[in-house]
Amino acid sequence: MGGAAALLGGAVGLPGCRPADGDARQALKDTLARLQGGWVGAAHARGHRLRDAGPPAWPAGEPPRRAQVLVLGAGIAGLACARRLQAAGVDTALLELEDQPGGNSRGHALHAAGRALPCPLGAHYLPLPGPQAREVQELLAELGLVREFAGRPVYDERHLCHSPQERLFHQGRWHEGLLPPSEDAGVLAQYRRFGAEVERARRELGFAMPAHRAPWTPGHARLDAQTFAQWLDERGLDAPPLRWYLDYCCRDDFGAPAAQVSAWAGLHYFGSRHGFMQAEEREAVLTWPEGNAWLVQRLAAPLAGRLHTGRSVLALREQRHEVEVLALDERSGRPERWSAAQVVLALPLFIAARIVQQPPEALRQAAAQARYAPWRVANLLLDAPPLERLGLGPAWDNVVYGSASLGVVNAAHQALDPRPGPQVWTAYQALPVAQRQALQTQDWGSAAAEILAEQMPLYPDLLQRVQRIDLMRWGHAMSIPLPGVRGSAALAELRERGQGRLHVAHADLAGYSVFEEAYTSGCEVAQRLLRAAGRRA
């Protein structure tokens, strides 16, 4: 715990928990000494093998394992693609680096009172899909989450986020919604002006989710050529509460602040979904205690026997009549050769470009421009709900105004049992790219101290309630939509057609990472392959 103790002098320097408060500092130190936990969820050594090892040696001798289509990567895009191909009768195999599928939608569980408490390791909700997300709508209907009544979709309320959905700790109390409340006429005027700008952009340009289903115009290109912060500055939208809120939204969806993401991305956040509403009448979202892992489990279920986890893909070479893939079975340590007529690269672009020998130019260019946000996710096991500060009562998402973190999601908020008891909180933080290396080497104690120190002023008895903290590193959690990324010709080429026998399916093709983009990408590649084979989905 040396790292945690060394951090205490700075980490406790938060409102309500001053560095000079020796009792608070000692209480945190004592809590860290008794807490259980550790880093979970990601096999970093496997992923770094591609970076650190030399060119792999292709084994000779045993014949390769074969499939008509080989899908590499069992994130949302890979699962969607393999599932659709398998349902159409295509002999499909799916290789996944980790020991469980799901990509950044994987789940976790902590144990208390003799039962498992599910919680997310990454993505934790799905907005209700709009009309352009046809494939997602079909999936939700298939899973029984939505039905049609009088020509309108009706969602199963058990899976809709329970109220209250979001709250913000601002000026000493909790407020409903995340837009900072203000009585300043100038701030309120800027809220209204920004809302009007969003509606004008929606009306004149148009936005969609998935993004490529809205026409790309010169107006979109102009937005994509500058940062969101520059666009806001040009319009005099500089009120600190507004800028903090917009920064928060960008970090939440894109992993980077408004000064880094494109103006297209900043407006797309609002224009493709719910607009910008001063009253924060946010649309409903689907969520589960384990987050989007609930969806992953159902996407993976039909692939039993075809999904091979614990496989590190080391190299891929395209031959005249087939594609050969070299993988390592991480459990046995033995190399595996695979052969397929078609291969789907359902991988982050920077990984896909590394494993393909002689990658297509479009893939090489797209990978070169991609930048990824590191994230840290913490799951805190509490033996009972802690004491609350003034204002709105416990919500699903709980955010502190001015904080660098993204807030805490209460997995127990979706539980139907009203009795208080053990619960799990999930704390999210999108880190600057420059901190990726520090995240890789950070010890558990110092990370746990940072998380607890931020939450201590909000919950007076938190240190008595917390029993365990499990931490997850995401070195490359999501693609950042920097200026120029969305309008990239290389991304468009990869999205619209295959590269020989290779096909790319991943949210990276949209320049940012959300379920709708990943799932649609996987379905579209499956449709392309089925059409080429003369089959129907």
TIKENU-832587 format. One record per residue (C-alpha): y, z, x negated; chain; residue number from 1. Coordinates in nm, 3 decimals. Example, Ala and Ser with C-alpha at 12.3 -4.5 7.8 and 13.67 -1.06 7.14 Angstrom:
2
yy,zz,xx,mol,seq
-0.450,0.780,-1.230,A,1
-0.106,0.714,-1.367,A,2
% end
This chain:
537
yy,zz,xx,mol,seq
0.000,0.000,0.000,A,1
0.232,-0.027,-0.299,A,2
0.397,-0.339,-0.157,A,3
0.473,-0.163,0.170,A,4
0.621,0.143,0.003,A,5
0.845,-0.069,-0.219,A,6
0.977,-0.253,0.085,A,7
1.075,0.050,0.289,A,8
1.420,0.094,0.144,A,9
1.530,-0.245,0.276,A,10
1.301,-0.298,0.573,A,11
1.417,0.015,0.753,A,12
1.778,-0.097,0.726,A,13
1.798,-0.202,1.090,A,14
2.017,-0.083,1.378,A,15
1.899,0.259,1.488,A,16
1.685,0.306,1.177,A,17
1.919,0.350,0.882,A,18
1.800,0.338,0.519,A,19
1.938,0.688,0.477,A,20
1.716,0.814,0.757,A,21
1.451,0.976,0.542,A,22
1.246,1.088,0.842,A,23
1.217,0.730,0.973,A,24
1.129,0.600,0.628,A,25
0.861,0.865,0.582,A,26
0.723,0.806,0.933,A,27
0.683,0.435,0.860,A,28
0.520,0.511,0.526,A,29
0.275,0.753,0.690,A,30
0.193,0.499,0.963,A,31
0.117,0.227,0.710,A,32
-0.113,0.465,0.522,A,33
-0.333,0.519,0.831,A,34
-0.315,0.171,0.986,A,35
-0.606,-0.069,0.979,A,36
-0.572,-0.446,0.957,A,37
-0.557,-0.742,0.726,A,38
-0.505,-1.117,0.700,A,39
-0.729,-1.313,0.938,A,40
-0.795,-1.657,1.075,A,41
-0.739,-1.917,0.803,A,42
-0.961,-2.029,0.516,A,43
-0.681,-2.116,0.273,A,44
-0.912,-2.172,-0.022,A,45
-1.080,-2.453,0.170,A,46
-0.756,-2.628,0.245,A,47
-0.624,-2.587,-0.107,A,48
-0.938,-2.743,-0.252,A,49
-0.788,-3.085,-0.172,A,50
-0.472,-2.994,-0.359,A,51
-0.630,-2.831,-0.661,A,52
-0.954,-3.021,-0.726,A,53
-0.985,-3.352,-0.904,A,54
-1.133,-3.671,-0.754,A,55
-1.458,-3.583,-0.573,A,56
-1.792,-3.723,-0.686,A,57
-1.979,-3.911,-0.415,A,58
-2.341,-3.791,-0.409,A,59
-2.623,-4.041,-0.418,A,60
-2.970,-4.014,-0.280,A,61
-2.984,-3.879,0.074,A,62
-2.881,-4.126,0.346,A,63
-2.555,-4.045,0.527,A,64
-2.535,-3.886,0.870,A,65
-2.415,-4.142,1.120,A,66
-2.200,-4.166,1.431,A,67
-2.026,-4.449,1.612,A,68
-1.696,-4.262,1.589,A,69
-1.625,-3.976,1.350,A,70
-1.329,-3.754,1.439,A,71
-1.183,-3.549,1.154,A,72
-1.006,-3.234,1.269,A,73
-1.075,-3.023,1.580,A,74
-0.721,-2.936,1.675,A,75
-0.597,-3.032,2.021,A,76
-0.572,-3.404,1.938,A,77
-0.920,-3.419,1.783,A,78
-1.079,-3.227,2.070,A,79
-0.909,-3.448,2.328,A,80
-1.020,-3.767,2.153,A,81
-1.381,-3.658,2.093,A,82
-1.417,-3.520,2.444,A,83
-1.304,-3.842,2.606,A,84
-1.523,-4.060,2.384,A,85
-1.826,-3.841,2.440,A,86
-1.773,-3.850,2.817,A,87
-1.771,-4.231,2.801,A,88
-2.106,-4.235,2.624,A,89
-1.982,-4.303,2.271,A,90
-2.186,-4.139,1.996,A,91
-1.919,-3.913,1.851,A,92
-1.917,-3.642,1.583,A,93
-1.632,-3.403,1.508,A,94
-1.576,-3.228,1.171,A,95
-1.356,-2.920,1.143,A,96
-1.244,-2.730,0.832,A,97
-1.228,-2.388,0.996,A,98
-1.512,-2.189,1.150,A,99
-1.367,-2.231,1.498,A,100
-1.187,-2.525,1.660,A,101
-0.834,-2.531,1.797,A,102
-0.595,-2.588,1.507,A,103
-0.282,-2.385,1.567,A,104
-0.408,-2.300,1.916,A,105
-0.688,-2.075,1.791,A,106
-0.740,-1.728,1.934,A,107
-0.832,-1.382,1.810,A,108
-0.943,-1.047,1.954,A,109
-0.878,-0.683,1.873,A,110
-1.106,-0.407,1.994,A,111
-1.019,-0.084,2.170,A,112
-1.190,0.148,2.417,A,113
-1.517,-0.042,2.376,A,114
-1.382,-0.381,2.478,A,115
-1.232,-0.689,2.318,A,116
-0.864,-0.760,2.382,A,117
-0.799,-1.136,2.339,A,118
-0.477,-1.253,2.177,A,119
-0.338,-1.575,2.023,A,120
-0.312,-1.668,1.657,A,121
-0.066,-1.945,1.733,A,122
0.037,-2.142,2.042,A,123
0.044,-1.918,2.346,A,124
0.164,-2.117,2.648,A,125
0.180,-2.459,2.814,A,126
0.481,-2.566,3.023,A,127
0.394,-2.728,3.352,A,128
0.360,-3.097,3.263,A,129
0.614,-3.351,3.379,A,130
0.532,-3.693,3.530,A,131
0.501,-3.862,3.189,A,132
0.225,-3.625,3.072,A,133
-0.039,-3.791,3.289,A,134
-0.333,-3.698,3.066,A,135
-0.233,-3.332,3.063,A,136
-0.200,-3.334,3.442,A,137
-0.552,-3.478,3.469,A,138
-0.689,-3.210,3.237,A,139
-0.532,-2.926,3.434,A,140
-0.673,-3.066,3.758,A,141
-1.018,-3.098,3.599,A,142
-1.002,-2.736,3.484,A,143
-0.907,-2.617,3.832,A,144
-0.561,-2.500,3.732,A,145
-0.379,-2.725,3.978,A,146
-0.449,-2.891,4.310,A,147
-0.249,-3.125,4.527,A,148
-0.111,-2.999,4.857,A,149
0.111,-3.212,5.080,A,150
0.162,-3.452,4.791,A,151
0.281,-3.184,4.550,A,152
0.103,-2.999,4.268,A,153
0.020,-2.636,4.341,A,154
-0.079,-2.426,4.037,A,155
-0.320,-2.135,4.036,A,156
-0.089,-1.836,4.021,A,157
-0.340,-1.632,3.822,A,158
-0.264,-1.857,3.524,A,159
0.112,-1.885,3.568,A,160
0.317,-1.648,3.354,A,161
0.377,-1.329,3.549,A,162
0.731,-1.201,3.603,A,163
0.943,-1.102,3.427,A,164
0.888,-1.389,3.185,A,165
1.151,-1.330,2.914,A,166
1.402,-1.066,2.815,A,167
1.662,-1.026,2.539,A,168
1.767,-0.704,2.365,A,169
2.144,-0.740,2.339,A,170
2.418,-0.479,2.297,A,171
2.183,-0.184,2.332,A,172
1.982,-0.285,2.638,A,173
1.730,-0.536,2.771,A,174
1.856,-0.832,2.976,A,175
1.656,-1.089,3.173,A,176
1.630,-1.432,3.012,A,177
1.706,-1.531,2.654,A,178
2.057,-1.676,2.688,A,179
2.290,-1.399,2.563,A,180
2.493,-1.253,2.852,A,181
2.868,-1.268,2.804,A,182
3.189,-1.184,2.987,A,183
3.397,-1.390,2.744,A,184
3.556,-1.684,2.929,A,185
3.543,-1.900,2.618,A,186
3.173,-1.839,2.565,A,187
3.094,-1.909,2.931,A,188
3.295,-2.230,2.913,A,189
3.090,-2.345,2.615,A,190
2.768,-2.265,2.801,A,191
2.887,-2.491,3.083,A,192
3.001,-2.765,2.844,A,193
2.673,-2.773,2.661,A,194
2.485,-2.787,2.992,A,195
2.699,-3.083,3.093,A,196
2.628,-3.258,2.762,A,197
2.254,-3.214,2.814,A,198
2.272,-3.358,3.165,A,199
2.480,-3.652,3.043,A,200
2.226,-3.727,2.770,A,201
1.941,-3.705,3.021,A,202
2.119,-3.942,3.257,A,203
2.243,-4.197,3.002,A,204
1.963,-4.190,2.743,A,205
1.657,-4.027,2.895,A,206
1.393,-3.800,2.742,A,207
1.023,-3.761,2.808,A,208
0.729,-3.547,2.715,A,209
0.538,-3.707,2.541,A,210
0.847,-3.837,2.363,A,211
0.733,-4.198,2.313,A,212
0.722,-4.252,2.691,A,213
1.100,-4.263,2.702,A,214
1.255,-4.587,2.569,A,215
1.403,-4.557,2.219,A,216
1.762,-4.683,2.226,A,217
2.050,-4.710,1.976,A,218
2.187,-4.394,2.138,A,219
1.870,-4.205,2.052,A,220
1.884,-4.345,1.697,A,221
2.241,-4.214,1.654,A,222
2.125,-3.867,1.759,A,223
1.830,-3.893,1.521,A,224
2.060,-3.974,1.229,A,225
2.238,-3.635,1.224,A,226
2.147,-3.270,1.250,A,227
2.179,-3.080,1.575,A,228
2.431,-2.846,1.410,A,229
2.650,-3.142,1.313,A,230
2.637,-3.275,1.668,A,231
2.739,-2.934,1.805,A,232
3.021,-2.899,1.550,A,233
3.164,-3.238,1.646,A,234
3.197,-3.114,2.005,A,235
3.346,-2.777,1.918,A,236
3.041,-2.594,2.051,A,237
3.065,-2.307,1.807,A,238
3.046,-1.986,2.015,A,239
2.815,-1.746,1.822,A,240
2.601,-1.652,2.129,A,241
2.542,-2.018,2.212,A,242
2.468,-2.113,1.853,A,243
2.225,-1.822,1.810,A,244
2.042,-1.924,2.128,A,245
2.017,-2.291,2.028,A,246
1.900,-2.189,1.681,A,247
1.636,-1.971,1.843,A,248
1.515,-2.260,2.060,A,249
1.487,-2.490,1.758,A,250
1.300,-2.234,1.549,A,251
1.069,-2.162,1.842,A,252
0.969,-2.524,1.913,A,253
1.030,-2.691,1.576,A,254
1.001,-2.414,1.316,A,255
1.349,-2.478,1.172,A,256
1.712,-2.405,1.271,A,257
1.969,-2.638,1.424,A,258
2.113,-2.708,1.079,A,259
1.786,-2.881,0.983,A,260
1.641,-3.050,1.292,A,261
1.788,-3.370,1.429,A,262
2.031,-3.383,1.720,A,263
1.768,-3.586,1.904,A,264
1.524,-3.296,1.869,A,265
1.779,-3.039,1.984,A,266
1.864,-3.234,2.299,A,267
1.503,-3.337,2.358,A,268
1.410,-2.967,2.376,A,269
1.616,-2.933,2.694,A,270
1.625,-3.291,2.820,A,271
1.248,-3.343,2.832,A,272
1.175,-3.022,3.020,A,273
1.403,-2.785,3.200,A,274
1.756,-2.882,3.111,A,275
2.000,-2.610,3.013,A,276
2.075,-2.351,3.281,A,277
2.318,-2.068,3.235,A,278
2.121,-1.855,3.478,A,279
1.810,-1.914,3.265,A,280
1.602,-2.015,3.565,A,281
1.324,-2.127,3.335,A,282
1.035,-2.329,3.472,A,283
0.700,-2.163,3.504,A,284
0.450,-2.186,3.219,A,285
0.073,-2.147,3.204,A,286
-0.046,-1.874,2.972,A,287
-0.346,-1.654,2.901,A,288
-0.402,-1.335,2.697,A,289
-0.559,-1.547,2.418,A,290
-0.286,-1.811,2.449,A,291
-0.385,-2.177,2.432,A,292
-0.724,-2.078,2.293,A,293
-0.821,-2.058,2.661,A,294
-0.772,-2.435,2.679,A,295
-0.944,-2.489,2.342,A,296
-1.261,-2.319,2.462,A,297
-1.284,-2.554,2.758,A,298
-1.204,-2.864,2.557,A,299
-1.473,-2.778,2.303,A,300
-1.748,-2.679,2.549,A,301
-1.872,-3.036,2.623,A,302
-1.896,-3.108,2.248,A,303
-2.173,-2.860,2.173,A,304
-2.399,-3.011,1.911,A,305
-2.138,-3.269,1.815,A,306
-1.877,-3.029,1.675,A,307
-1.946,-2.934,1.313,A,308
-1.725,-2.649,1.193,A,309
-1.692,-2.520,0.838,A,310
-1.670,-2.877,0.700,A,311
-1.409,-2.956,0.437,A,312
-1.341,-3.329,0.432,A,313
-1.287,-3.427,0.070,A,314
-1.258,-3.805,0.072,A,315
-1.276,-4.115,0.288,A,316
-1.326,-4.475,0.187,A,317
-1.321,-4.778,0.412,A,318
-1.597,-5.033,0.353,A,319
-1.638,-5.379,0.500,A,320
-1.859,-5.274,0.791,A,321
-1.816,-4.897,0.804,A,322
-1.619,-4.597,0.687,A,323
-1.777,-4.343,0.454,A,324
-1.667,-3.980,0.458,A,325
-1.750,-3.710,0.205,A,326
-1.747,-3.353,0.336,A,327
-1.855,-3.014,0.206,A,328
-2.060,-2.779,0.421,A,329
-1.877,-2.454,0.344,A,330
-2.168,-2.238,0.456,A,331
-2.436,-2.395,0.238,A,332
-2.210,-2.530,-0.035,A,333
-2.380,-2.868,-0.007,A,334
-2.195,-3.201,0.011,A,335
-2.250,-3.421,0.316,A,336
-2.206,-3.798,0.349,A,337
-2.110,-3.941,0.685,A,338
-2.088,-4.300,0.798,A,339
-1.915,-4.434,1.109,A,340
-1.790,-4.762,1.247,A,341
-1.454,-4.601,1.330,A,342
-1.285,-4.283,1.206,A,343
-1.011,-4.087,1.383,A,344
-0.781,-3.891,1.153,A,345
-0.688,-3.599,1.379,A,346
-0.528,-3.425,1.082,A,347
-0.175,-3.340,0.968,A,348
-0.036,-3.651,0.804,A,349
-0.006,-3.499,0.458,A,350
-0.378,-3.415,0.463,A,351
-0.484,-3.749,0.609,A,352
-0.297,-3.938,0.336,A,353
-0.460,-3.722,0.068,A,354
-0.822,-3.772,0.174,A,355
-0.801,-4.148,0.237,A,356
-0.867,-4.349,-0.074,A,357
-0.607,-4.627,-0.080,A,358
-0.424,-4.509,0.235,A,359
-0.249,-4.770,0.452,A,360
0.121,-4.807,0.373,A,361
0.227,-4.670,0.711,A,362
0.024,-4.353,0.655,A,363
0.158,-4.313,0.304,A,364
0.519,-4.348,0.421,A,365
0.475,-4.118,0.720,A,366
0.314,-3.848,0.507,A,367
0.590,-3.873,0.246,A,368
0.861,-3.795,0.501,A,369
0.676,-3.511,0.677,A,370
0.794,-3.153,0.622,A,371
0.613,-2.854,0.766,A,372
0.728,-2.509,0.874,A,373
0.537,-2.200,0.757,A,374
0.478,-1.932,1.018,A,375
0.358,-1.574,1.020,A,376
0.189,-1.435,1.331,A,377
0.103,-1.066,1.375,A,378
-0.117,-0.907,1.641,A,379
-0.045,-0.537,1.694,A,380
-0.299,-0.318,1.872,A,381
-0.134,-0.035,2.067,A,382
-0.329,0.247,2.227,A,383
-0.085,0.259,2.523,A,384
0.247,0.103,2.627,A,385
0.534,0.254,2.423,A,386
0.852,0.410,2.555,A,387
1.123,0.163,2.656,A,388
1.498,0.134,2.603,A,389
1.747,0.078,2.885,A,390
1.757,-0.236,3.094,A,391
1.495,-0.476,3.224,A,392
1.138,-0.350,3.205,A,393
0.857,-0.502,2.995,A,394
0.836,-0.880,2.996,A,395
0.590,-1.136,2.863,A,396
0.826,-1.251,2.583,A,397
1.057,-0.994,2.422,A,398
1.330,-1.112,2.184,A,399
1.602,-0.933,1.985,A,400
1.944,-1.099,1.969,A,401
2.038,-1.188,1.613,A,402
1.686,-1.142,1.479,A,403
1.528,-1.386,1.237,A,404
1.194,-1.345,1.417,A,405
1.099,-1.520,1.741,A,406
1.007,-1.214,1.942,A,407
0.696,-1.038,2.064,A,408
0.459,-1.165,2.333,A,409
0.264,-0.905,2.529,A,410
-0.089,-1.044,2.578,A,411
-0.157,-0.771,2.836,A,412
0.125,-0.906,3.055,A,413
-0.123,-1.153,3.208,A,414
-0.384,-0.886,3.280,A,415
-0.452,-0.822,3.649,A,416
-0.537,-0.454,3.590,A,417
-0.216,-0.253,3.660,A,418
-0.341,0.063,3.486,A,419
-0.178,0.139,3.149,A,420
-0.407,0.126,2.852,A,421
-0.454,-0.041,2.514,A,422
-0.269,-0.368,2.471,A,423
-0.197,-0.630,2.207,A,424
0.146,-0.758,2.109,A,425
0.187,-1.084,1.917,A,426
0.493,-1.111,1.691,A,427
0.601,-1.459,1.579,A,428
0.818,-1.565,1.288,A,429
0.899,-1.917,1.169,A,430
0.984,-1.895,0.800,A,431
1.204,-2.117,0.582,A,432
1.009,-2.381,0.392,A,433
1.120,-2.217,0.067,A,434
0.920,-1.904,0.162,A,435
0.582,-2.082,0.190,A,436
0.466,-1.967,-0.152,A,437
0.583,-1.610,-0.088,A,438
0.391,-1.611,0.240,A,439
0.074,-1.714,0.058,A,440
0.099,-1.422,-0.184,A,441
0.250,-1.154,0.043,A,442
0.037,-0.843,0.074,A,443
-0.060,-0.709,0.413,A,444
0.131,-0.381,0.374,A,445
0.472,-0.536,0.308,A,446
0.432,-0.779,0.598,A,447
0.326,-0.500,0.835,A,448
0.626,-0.290,0.722,A,449
0.867,-0.573,0.803,A,450
0.724,-0.617,1.152,A,451
0.721,-0.248,1.237,A,452
1.069,-0.188,1.096,A,453
1.215,-0.453,1.325,A,454
1.046,-0.311,1.635,A,455
1.104,0.061,1.565,A,456
1.461,0.073,1.704,A,457
1.338,-0.079,2.032,A,458
1.046,0.156,2.102,A,459
1.095,0.524,2.003,A,460
0.723,0.606,1.983,A,461
0.595,0.274,1.847,A,462
0.462,0.428,1.525,A,463
0.248,0.669,1.729,A,464
0.114,0.390,1.950,A,465
0.022,0.123,1.691,A,466
-0.337,0.138,1.567,A,467
-0.397,-0.188,1.386,A,468
-0.212,-0.501,1.271,A,469
-0.391,-0.831,1.202,A,470
-0.182,-1.101,1.035,A,471
-0.216,-1.478,1.030,A,472
-0.062,-1.715,0.773,A,473
0.026,-2.069,0.875,A,474
0.135,-2.248,0.558,A,475
0.196,-2.577,0.741,A,476
0.217,-2.471,1.104,A,477
0.411,-2.764,1.247,A,478
0.596,-3.079,1.155,A,479
0.976,-3.036,1.150,A,480
1.173,-3.314,1.326,A,481
1.427,-3.369,1.049,A,482
1.689,-3.644,1.093,A,483
1.522,-3.983,1.075,A,484
1.170,-3.864,1.154,A,485
1.156,-3.945,1.526,A,486
1.282,-4.299,1.468,A,487
1.045,-4.365,1.178,A,488
0.888,-4.712,1.187,A,489
0.584,-4.575,1.002,A,490
0.518,-4.315,1.273,A,491
0.555,-4.579,1.543,A,492
0.305,-4.807,1.371,A,493
0.047,-4.531,1.336,A,494
0.092,-4.429,1.698,A,495
0.073,-4.780,1.842,A,496
-0.222,-4.930,1.657,A,497
-0.509,-4.854,1.423,A,498
-0.512,-4.918,1.052,A,499
-0.829,-5.120,1.012,A,500
-1.115,-4.887,1.102,A,501
-0.886,-4.584,1.078,A,502
-0.692,-4.435,1.370,A,503
-0.443,-4.147,1.360,A,504
-0.429,-3.893,1.644,A,505
-0.203,-3.594,1.590,A,506
0.116,-3.430,1.717,A,507
0.272,-3.525,1.381,A,508
0.314,-3.876,1.525,A,509
0.584,-3.733,1.753,A,510
0.757,-3.558,1.462,A,511
0.705,-3.212,1.613,A,512
0.413,-3.002,1.736,A,513
0.341,-2.917,2.099,A,514
0.026,-2.933,2.312,A,515
0.143,-3.226,2.526,A,516
0.203,-3.448,2.224,A,517
-0.127,-3.360,2.054,A,518
-0.341,-3.393,2.366,A,519
-0.185,-3.724,2.468,A,520
-0.222,-3.865,2.118,A,521
-0.594,-3.787,2.116,A,522
-0.645,-3.941,2.459,A,523
-0.453,-4.257,2.368,A,524
-0.661,-4.318,2.056,A,525
-0.981,-4.267,2.258,A,526
-0.856,-4.520,2.514,A,527
-0.779,-4.769,2.237,A,528
-1.129,-4.737,2.095,A,529
-1.290,-4.767,2.437,A,530
-1.091,-5.080,2.520,A,531
-1.189,-5.236,2.188,A,532
-1.555,-5.163,2.266,A,533
-1.524,-5.302,2.619,A,534
-1.586,-4.963,2.779,A,535
-1.408,-4.770,3.049,A,536
-1.315,-4.404,3.019,A,537
% end
